[in-house]
């Protein structure tokens, strides 16, 4: 609704998988958007490792997405992905809407 803050983030493992180097001239267009990196720090790495250990998904990027969504569980989360099934599974019980690209 009105007055609601919206934040756009990208898990850094996703940027790596996509080949999105923020310093590359070819990234100039996407870099115009305010998209914050969510790093694979120790806490998120532990959550992502639990997702992989539980055999929910096998991709580090999908597990990083899931861990990021689970950390934002109190918020409404929308994820744009080409792999909606795995991303929905990795996100667990988080309040997530997955949209296929």
Secondary structure, DSSP 8 states (H G I E B T S, - for coil): -TT----EEEEHHHHHHHT--TTSGGGHHHHTS-EEEE---HHHHHHHHHHHHTTS---HHHHHHHHHHHHTTTS-EEEEES-HHHHHHHHTTS-EEEEE-
